Amino acid sequence: MQKNLMQLYKRALDERSIWLNRWQTAMRYTIPTNDTDVAMLFDATAADAVDNLAASMYSLLTPPESLWINLVRESDLSPNAEIATDMLRAHLNDSNFYTTIHQCYTDLVVLGTACLFMAENPIGADSAFSFTAIPMTDIAILPNAVFHTTSMPACEIAEKYPHFTMPEKLRELIKNNPETPIRLVQALIGKDFTAWLDVGGDIENNIVSTGVFETNPYIIFRWSVVSGELYGRSPVLRALPDIKTANKVVELVLKNATIAVSGIWQADDDGVINLSNINLTPGAIIPKAVGSSGLTPLSSGADFDVSQIVLRDLRDRIRHTLLADRLGLLSDKEMTATEILARNSDMVRILGATYGRLLHEFIRPMCERGLQILSRRGLIDKISLHSDAELKYIAPIAQMAREEMSI
């Protein structure tokens, strides 16, 4: 069993490896995470469009109200469905869901895949649910399998896993350097959960926890998928060539602007002019020897007017790919009913496939997980979305889709 688990883990890492460079590049040009990447970012068109698209997904799919999900039941037990709906909404509203899901939408727009971890809070907390947006660099997936890699200080292992019998090598490590980060791998294969310390050797002697999950706490959802691929493709990945080119064009424009301001100069090497003492600032007086040519400007060919045409075209394509020009705010002027229907029709056409995928991969699994937690606590009767009840999605994007179908 442990051998098979390690094989699956290595296979999952291999499947993910080809995506890591793509993700790193996409993040560098949209949501840079270190000073080096920030210093290399010259054009913020893509970053601004990413923020707008993530905000649009938030308002269209999971608005911060309590009216975007409903459970319906065609039986004598329909009041139970209403109670379950109200209870699920209440615990979602009292949880950190609305502050966490926007992080997932940003990952979805930039990387194409996002992971929302839905944990159960201790009894007595304001909500039964606790949500965490897990970076995709910590997640590796296979069909029906999720591997979550994280780390923790060595000194916390005994406290978090008191029943774990540590190998002698690990005890020595904790004794000598208690703050050493230890890699922890959590695997969910179907419903079976196994967590082990990745400290070398076989898994069997390093397993710290096992268990069974009735519903998957790792809710992984994708923007769009190419046949045969496990990870999703995002609008940013599709627009990446234009984003990189626009960034380079702006960099060249700034360099040419620097040349236009300070100029390029040449001087005769007459043994008199000291280039180290020359300060090219407005109003500066540069002395020269009598009879010498002194410092003369050198033509740089810094006229780069065509760059503005290229840059405008690139920025328009970036905004179009990231839907900034199609999912923008309503205009200030009053819109007629025909204009509103036309705009809603465009939104449904643009986001229709993504909406269907997110309903299947995100909304439904999250509701199933929430109902399972609430029923296990005895707060509601046990309800299954497969047989007992139907999920009615009533977020703005769903209402637009129904209006479009009714025309």
Contacts in CASP RR format, 6 or more apart in sequence:
PFRMAT RR
TARGET T0000
AUTHOR 0000-0000-0000
METHOD contacts of the structure
MODEL  1
MQKNLMQLYKRALDERSIWLNRWQTAMRYTIPTNDTDVAMLFDATAADAV
DNLAASMYSLLTPPESLWINLVRESDLSPNAEIATDMLRAHLNDSNFYTT
IHQCYTDLVVLGTACLFMAENPIGADSAFSFTAIPMTDIAILPNAVFHTT
SMPACEIAEKYPHFTMPEKLRELIKNNPETPIRLVQALIGKDFTAWLDVG
GDIENNIVSTGVFETNPYIIFRWSVVSGELYGRSPVLRALPDIKTANKVV
ELVLKNATIAVSGIWQADDDGVINLSNINLTPGAIIPKAVGSSGLTPLSS
GADFDVSQIVLRDLRDRIRHTLLADRLGLLSDKEMTATEILARNSDMVRI
LGATYGRLLHEFIRPMCERGLQILSRRGLIDKISLHSDAELKYIAPIAQM
AREEMSI
2 202 0 8 1.000
2 203 0 8 1.000
2 204 0 8 1.000
2 207 0 8 1.000
3 202 0 8 1.000
5 187 0 8 1.000
5 189 0 8 1.000
5 194 0 8 1.000
5 203 0 8 1.000
6 202 0 8 1.000
6 203 0 8 1.000
8 142 0 8 1.000
8 145 0 8 1.000
8 147 0 8 1.000
8 187 0 8 1.000
8 189 0 8 1.000
9 140 0 8 1.000
9 147 0 8 1.000
9 185 0 8 1.000
9 187 0 8 1.000
11 142 0 8 1.000
12 140 0 8 1.000
12 141 0 8 1.000
12 142 0 8 1.000
12 145 0 8 1.000
12 147 0 8 1.000
13 140 0 8 1.000
13 147 0 8 1.000
15 140 0 8 1.000
15 141 0 8 1.000
15 142 0 8 1.000
15 230 0 8 1.000
15 231 0 8 1.000
16 139 0 8 1.000
16 140 0 8 1.000
16 141 0 8 1.000
16 231 0 8 1.000
19 231 0 8 1.000
20 137 0 8 1.000
22 237 0 8 1.000
23 110 0 8 1.000
23 111 0 8 1.000
23 136 0 8 1.000
23 137 0 8 1.000
25 240 0 8 1.000
25 244 0 8 1.000
26 110 0 8 1.000
26 111 0 8 1.000
26 234 0 8 1.000
26 236 0 8 1.000
26 237 0 8 1.000
26 240 0 8 1.000
27 33 0 8 1.000
27 37 0 8 1.000
27 110 0 8 1.000
27 111 0 8 1.000
28 37 0 8 1.000
28 40 0 8 1.000
28 41 0 8 1.000
29 41 0 8 1.000
29 46 0 8 1.000
29 47 0 8 1.000
29 236 0 8 1.000
29 240 0 8 1.000
29 243 0 8 1.000
29 244 0 8 1.000
29 247 0 8 1.000
30 46 0 8 1.000
30 47 0 8 1.000
30 50 0 8 1.000
30 110 0 8 1.000
30 236 0 8 1.000
30 243 0 8 1.000
31 47 0 8 1.000
31 50 0 8 1.000
31 106 0 8 1.000
31 110 0 8 1.000
32 38 0 8 1.000
32 40 0 8 1.000
32 41 0 8 1.000
41 47 0 8 1.000
41 247 0 8 1.000
42 247 0 8 1.000
42 250 0 8 1.000
42 251 0 8 1.000
42 254 0 8 1.000
43 243 0 8 1.000
43 246 0 8 1.000
43 247 0 8 1.000
43 249 0 8 1.000
43 250 0 8 1.000
43 315 0 8 1.000
45 243 0 8 1.000
45 246 0 8 1.000
45 315 0 8 1.000
45 318 0 8 1.000
45 319 0 8 1.000
46 236 0 8 1.000
46 239 0 8 1.000
46 243 0 8 1.000
46 246 0 8 1.000
46 318 0 8 1.000
46 322 0 8 1.000
48 324 0 8 1.000
49 318 0 8 1.000
49 319 0 8 1.000
49 322 0 8 1.000
49 323 0 8 1.000
49 324 0 8 1.000
50 106 0 8 1.000
50 109 0 8 1.000
50 110 0 8 1.000
50 236 0 8 1.000
50 322 0 8 1.000
51 106 0 8 1.000
52 322 0 8 1.000
52 324 0 8 1.000
52 327 0 8 1.000
52 328 0 8 1.000
53 109 0 8 1.000
53 235 0 8 1.000
53 322 0 8 1.000
53 323 0 8 1.000
53 324 0 8 1.000
53 327 0 8 1.000
54 102 0 8 1.000
54 105 0 8 1.000
54 106 0 8 1.000
54 108 0 8 1.000
54 109 0 8 1.000
55 102 0 8 1.000
56 323 0 8 1.000
56 327 0 8 1.000
56 328 0 8 1.000
57 105 0 8 1.000
57 108 0 8 1.000
57 109 0 8 1.000
58 101 0 8 1.000
58 102 0 8 1.000
58 105 0 8 1.000
59 396 0 8 1.000
60 327 0 8 1.000
60 347 0 8 1.000
60 351 0 8 1.000
60 395 0 8 1.000
60 396 0 8 1.000
60 397 0 8 1.000
61 68 0 8 1.000
61 105 0 8 1.000
61 355 0 8 1.000
61 358 0 8 1.000
61 363 0 8 1.000
61 395 0 8 1.000
61 397 0 8 1.000
62 68 0 8 1.000
62 97 0 8 1.000
62 98 0 8 1.000
62 101 0 8 1.000
62 395 0 8 1.000
63 395 0 8 1.000
63 396 0 8 1.000
64 98 0 8 1.000
66 89 0 8 1.000
66 90 0 8 1.000
66 92 0 8 1.000
66 93 0 8 1.000
67 394 0 8 1.000
68 393 0 8 1.000
68 394 0 8 1.000
68 395 0 8 1.000
69 85 0 8 1.000
69 88 0 8 1.000
69 89 0 8 1.000
69 363 0 8 1.000
69 367 0 8 1.000
69 391 0 8 1.000
69 392 0 8 1.000
69 393 0 8 1.000
69 394 0 8 1.000
69 395 0 8 1.000
70 85 0 8 1.000
70 391 0 8 1.000
70 392 0 8 1.000
70 393 0 8 1.000
70 394 0 8 1.000
71 81 0 8 1.000
71 82 0 8 1.000
71 84 0 8 1.000
71 85 0 8 1.000
71 88 0 8 1.000
71 383 0 8 1.000
71 385 0 8 1.000
71 389 0 8 1.000
71 390 0 8 1.000
71 391 0 8 1.000
71 392 0 8 1.000
72 78 0 8 1.000
72 81 0 8 1.000
72 389 0 8 1.000
72 390 0 8 1.000
72 392 0 8 1.000
73 80 0 8 1.000
73 81 0 8 1.000
73 388 0 8 1.000
73 389 0 8 1.000
73 390 0 8 1.000
77 381 0 8 1.000
80 380 0 8 1.000
80 381 0 8 1.000
80 383 0 8 1.000
81 383 0 8 1.000
81 389 0 8 1.000
83 380 0 8 1.000
83 381 0 8 1.000
84 371 0 8 1.000
84 374 0 8 1.000
84 380 0 8 1.000
84 381 0 8 1.000
84 383 0 8 1.000
84 389 0 8 1.000
87 374 0 8 1.000
87 379 0 8 1.000
87 380 0 8 1.000
88 367 0 8 1.000
88 370 0 8 1.000
88 371 0 8 1.000
88 374 0 8 1.000
91 127 0 8 1.000
91 128 0 8 1.000
91 129 0 8 1.000
91 370 0 8 1.000
91 374 0 8 1.000
92 127 0 8 1.000
92 129 0 8 1.000
94 126 0 8 1.000
94 127 0 8 1.000
95 121 0 8 1.000
95 126 0 8 1.000
95 127 0 8 1.000
95 128 0 8 1.000
95 129 0 8 1.000
95 130 0 8 1.000
95 131 0 8 1.000
96 127 0 8 1.000
96 130 0 8 1.000
96 131 0 8 1.000
97 129 0 8 1.000
97 131 0 8 1.000
100 116 0 8 1.000
100 131 0 8 1.000
100 132 0 8 1.000
100 133 0 8 1.000
101 116 0 8 1.000
101 131 0 8 1.000
101 133 0 8 1.000
103 133 0 8 1.000
104 114 0 8 1.000
104 115 0 8 1.000
104 116 0 8 1.000
104 133 0 8 1.000
104 221 0 8 1.000
105 114 0 8 1.000
107 113 0 8 1.000
107 114 0 8 1.000
107 115 0 8 1.000
107 133 0 8 1.000
107 135 0 8 1.000
107 136 0 8 1.000
108 114 0 8 1.000
108 221 0 8 1.000
108 222 0 8 1.000
108 223 0 8 1.000
108 234 0 8 1.000
109 223 0 8 1.000
109 234 0 8 1.000
109 235 0 8 1.000
109 236 0 8 1.000
109 322 0 8 1.000
110 234 0 8 1.000
110 236 0 8 1.000
111 136 0 8 1.000
111 232 0 8 1.000
111 234 0 8 1.000
111 236 0 8 1.000
111 237 0 8 1.000
112 222 0 8 1.000
112 223 0 8 1.000
112 224 0 8 1.000
112 231 0 8 1.000
112 232 0 8 1.000
112 233 0 8 1.000
112 234 0 8 1.000
112 236 0 8 1.000
112 237 0 8 1.000
113 136 0 8 1.000
113 220 0 8 1.000
113 221 0 8 1.000
113 222 0 8 1.000
113 223 0 8 1.000
113 231 0 8 1.000
113 232 0 8 1.000
113 234 0 8 1.000
114 133 0 8 1.000
114 136 0 8 1.000
114 220 0 8 1.000
114 221 0 8 1.000
114 222 0 8 1.000
115 133 0 8 1.000
115 134 0 8 1.000
115 135 0 8 1.000
115 136 0 8 1.000
115 139 0 8 1.000
115 218 0 8 1.000
115 219 0 8 1.000
115 220 0 8 1.000
116 131 0 8 1.000
116 132 0 8 1.000
116 133 0 8 1.000
116 134 0 8 1.000
116 219 0 8 1.000
116 220 0 8 1.000
116 221 0 8 1.000
116 362 0 8 1.000
116 366 0 8 1.000
117 131 0 8 1.000
117 132 0 8 1.000
117 133 0 8 1.000
117 134 0 8 1.000
117 148 0 8 1.000
117 217 0 8 1.000
117 218 0 8 1.000
117 219 0 8 1.000
118 129 0 8 1.000
118 130 0 8 1.000
118 131 0 8 1.000
118 217 0 8 1.000
118 219 0 8 1.000
118 366 0 8 1.000
118 369 0 8 1.000
118 370 0 8 1.000
119 129 0 8 1.000
119 130 0 8 1.000
119 131 0 8 1.000
119 132 0 8 1.000
119 217 0 8 1.000
120 128 0 8 1.000
120 129 0 8 1.000
120 130 0 8 1.000
120 373 0 8 1.000
121 127 0 8 1.000
121 128 0 8 1.000
121 129 0 8 1.000
121 130 0 8 1.000
123 377 0 8 1.000
128 370 0 8 1.000
128 373 0 8 1.000
128 374 0 8 1.000
128 377 0 8 1.000
128 379 0 8 1.000
129 370 0 8 1.000
129 373 0 8 1.000
134 148 0 8 1.000
134 218 0 8 1.000
136 231 0 8 1.000
138 148 0 8 1.000
138 149 0 8 1.000
138 150 0 8 1.000
139 146 0 8 1.000
139 147 0 8 1.000
139 148 0 8 1.000
139 149 0 8 1.000
139 218 0 8 1.000
139 220 0 8 1.000
140 146 0 8 1.000
140 147 0 8 1.000
140 149 0 8 1.000
141 147 0 8 1.000
141 220 0 8 1.000
141 230 0 8 1.000
141 231 0 8 1.000
142 230 0 8 1.000
143 230 0 8 1.000
144 189 0 8 1.000
144 190 0 8 1.000
145 187 0 8 1.000
145 188 0 8 1.000
145 189 0 8 1.000
145 190 0 8 1.000
146 187 0 8 1.000
146 188 0 8 1.000
146 216 0 8 1.000
146 218 0 8 1.000
146 220 0 8 1.000
147 185 0 8 1.000
147 186 0 8 1.000
147 187 0 8 1.000
148 185 0 8 1.000
148 186 0 8 1.000
148 187 0 8 1.000
148 188 0 8 1.000
148 218 0 8 1.000
149 183 0 8 1.000
149 184 0 8 1.000
149 185 0 8 1.000
149 186 0 8 1.000
149 198 0 8 1.000
150 183 0 8 1.000
150 184 0 8 1.000
150 186 0 8 1.000
151 181 0 8 1.000
151 182 0 8 1.000
151 183 0 8 1.000
151 184 0 8 1.000
152 160 0 8 1.000
152 181 0 8 1.000
152 182 0 8 1.000
152 184 0 8 1.000
153 178 0 8 1.000
153 179 0 8 1.000
153 180 0 8 1.000
153 181 0 8 1.000
153 182 0 8 1.000
154 170 0 8 1.000
154 173 0 8 1.000
154 174 0 8 1.000
154 177 0 8 1.000
154 178 0 8 1.000
154 179 0 8 1.000
154 180 0 8 1.000
154 181 0 8 1.000
154 182 0 8 1.000
155 174 0 8 1.000
155 178 0 8 1.000
155 179 0 8 1.000
157 164 0 8 1.000
157 166 0 8 1.000
157 170 0 8 1.000
157 174 0 8 1.000
157 182 0 8 1.000
157 197 0 8 1.000
157 208 0 8 1.000
158 164 0 8 1.000
158 166 0 8 1.000
158 174 0 8 1.000
160 208 0 8 1.000
161 208 0 8 1.000
161 209 0 8 1.000
164 207 0 8 1.000
164 208 0 8 1.000
164 209 0 8 1.000
166 174 0 8 1.000
167 199 0 8 1.000
167 205 0 8 1.000
167 206 0 8 1.000
169 199 0 8 1.000
170 182 0 8 1.000
170 197 0 8 1.000
170 199 0 8 1.000
173 180 0 8 1.000
174 180 0 8 1.000
182 197 0 8 1.000
182 198 0 8 1.000
182 199 0 8 1.000
183 197 0 8 1.000
183 198 0 8 1.000
183 199 0 8 1.000
184 195 0 8 1.000
184 196 0 8 1.000
184 197 0 8 1.000
184 198 0 8 1.000
184 208 0 8 1.000
185 195 0 8 1.000
185 196 0 8 1.000
185 197 0 8 1.000
185 198 0 8 1.000
186 193 0 8 1.000
186 194 0 8 1.000
186 195 0 8 1.000
187 193 0 8 1.000
187 194 0 8 1.000
187 195 0 8 1.000
187 196 0 8 1.000
188 213 0 8 1.000
188 216 0 8 1.000
188 217 0 8 1.000
188 218 0 8 1.000
190 216 0 8 1.000
191 212 0 8 1.000
191 213 0 8 1.000
191 214 0 8 1.000
191 216 0 8 1.000
192 210 0 8 1.000
192 211 0 8 1.000
192 212 0 8 1.000
193 209 0 8 1.000
193 210 0 8 1.000
193 211 0 8 1.000
193 212 0 8 1.000
193 213 0 8 1.000
194 203 0 8 1.000
194 207 0 8 1.000
194 209 0 8 1.000
194 210 0 8 1.000
194 211 0 8 1.000
195 207 0 8 1.000
195 208 0 8 1.000
195 209 0 8 1.000
195 210 0 8 1.000
196 203 0 8 1.000
196 206 0 8 1.000
196 207 0 8 1.000
196 208 0 8 1.000
197 206 0 8 1.000
197 208 0 8 1.000
198 206 0 8 1.000
199 206 0 8 1.000
200 206 0 8 1.000
214 372 0 8 1.000
214 376 0 8 1.000
215 365 0 8 1.000
215 368 0 8 1.000
215 369 0 8 1.000
215 370 0 8 1.000
215 372 0 8 1.000
216 365 0 8 1.000
216 369 0 8 1.000
217 369 0 8 1.000
219 361 0 8 1.000
219 362 0 8 1.000
219 365 0 8 1.000
219 366 0 8 1.000
219 369 0 8 1.000
220 361 0 8 1.000
221 357 0 8 1.000
221 358 0 8 1.000
221 361 0 8 1.000
221 362 0 8 1.000
222 231 0 8 1.000
222 232 0 8 1.000
222 233 0 8 1.000
222 357 0 8 1.000
222 361 0 8 1.000
223 232 0 8 1.000
223 233 0 8 1.000
223 234 0 8 1.000
223 235 0 8 1.000
223 354 0 8 1.000
223 357 0 8 1.000
224 232 0 8 1.000
224 233 0 8 1.000
224 234 0 8 1.000
224 353 0 8 1.000
224 354 0 8 1.000
224 357 0 8 1.000
225 231 0 8 1.000
225 232 0 8 1.000
225 233 0 8 1.000
225 357 0 8 1.000
226 232 0 8 1.000
226 233 0 8 1.000
235 321 0 8 1.000
235 322 0 8 1.000
235 323 0 8 1.000
236 243 0 8 1.000
236 322 0 8 1.000
238 321 0 8 1.000
239 317 0 8 1.000
239 318 0 8 1.000
239 321 0 8 1.000
239 322 0 8 1.000
242 314 0 8 1.000
242 317 0 8 1.000
242 318 0 8 1.000
242 321 0 8 1.000
243 318 0 8 1.000
245 314 0 8 1.000
246 311 0 8 1.000
246 314 0 8 1.000
246 315 0 8 1.000
246 318 0 8 1.000
249 307 0 8 1.000
249 310 0 8 1.000
249 311 0 8 1.000
249 314 0 8 1.000
250 311 0 8 1.000
252 304 0 8 1.000
252 307 0 8 1.000
253 304 0 8 1.000
253 307 0 8 1.000
253 311 0 8 1.000
256 300 0 8 1.000
256 302 0 8 1.000
256 304 0 8 1.000
256 307 0 8 1.000
259 300 0 8 1.000
259 302 0 8 1.000
260 300 0 8 1.000
260 302 0 8 1.000
262 280 0 8 1.000
263 280 0 8 1.000
263 297 0 8 1.000
263 298 0 8 1.000
263 300 0 8 1.000
264 297 0 8 1.000
264 298 0 8 1.000
264 300 0 8 1.000
265 280 0 8 1.000
265 295 0 8 1.000
265 296 0 8 1.000
265 297 0 8 1.000
265 298 0 8 1.000
266 295 0 8 1.000
266 296 0 8 1.000
266 297 0 8 1.000
266 298 0 8 1.000
267 273 0 8 1.000
267 275 0 8 1.000
267 293 0 8 1.000
267 294 0 8 1.000
267 295 0 8 1.000
267 296 0 8 1.000
268 292 0 8 1.000
268 293 0 8 1.000
268 294 0 8 1.000
270 289 0 8 1.000
270 292 0 8 1.000
272 288 0 8 1.000
272 289 0 8 1.000
272 292 0 8 1.000
273 288 0 8 1.000
273 289 0 8 1.000
273 292 0 8 1.000
273 294 0 8 1.000
273 295 0 8 1.000
278 286 0 8 1.000
278 295 0 8 1.000
286 294 0 8 1.000
286 295 0 8 1.000
288 294 0 8 1.000
288 295 0 8 1.000
316 325 0 8 1.000
318 324 0 8 1.000
319 325 0 8 1.000
320 326 0 8 1.000
323 350 0 8 1.000
326 346 0 8 1.000
326 347 0 8 1.000
326 350 0 8 1.000
327 347 0 8 1.000
327 350 0 8 1.000
327 351 0 8 1.000
330 343 0 8 1.000
335 343 0 8 1.000
341 403 0 8 1.000
341 407 0 8 1.000
344 400 0 8 1.000
344 403 0 8 1.000
344 404 0 8 1.000
345 400 0 8 1.000
345 404 0 8 1.000
345 407 0 8 1.000
347 397 0 8 1.000
347 400 0 8 1.000
348 355 0 8 1.000
348 397 0 8 1.000
348 400 0 8 1.000
348 401 0 8 1.000
348 404 0 8 1.000
351 397 0 8 1.000
352 397 0 8 1.000
352 401 0 8 1.000
355 397 0 8 1.000
355 398 0 8 1.000
355 401 0 8 1.000
359 393 0 8 1.000
359 398 0 8 1.000
363 391 0 8 1.000
363 393 0 8 1.000
364 385 0 8 1.000
364 391 0 8 1.000
367 385 0 8 1.000
367 391 0 8 1.000
368 384 0 8 1.000
368 385 0 8 1.000
371 380 0 8 1.000
371 383 0 8 1.000
371 384 0 8 1.000
371 385 0 8 1.000
374 380 0 8 1.000
375 381 0 8 1.000
375 382 0 8 1.000
375 383 0 8 1.000
382 388 0 8 1.000
383 389 0 8 1.000
385 391 0 8 1.000
END
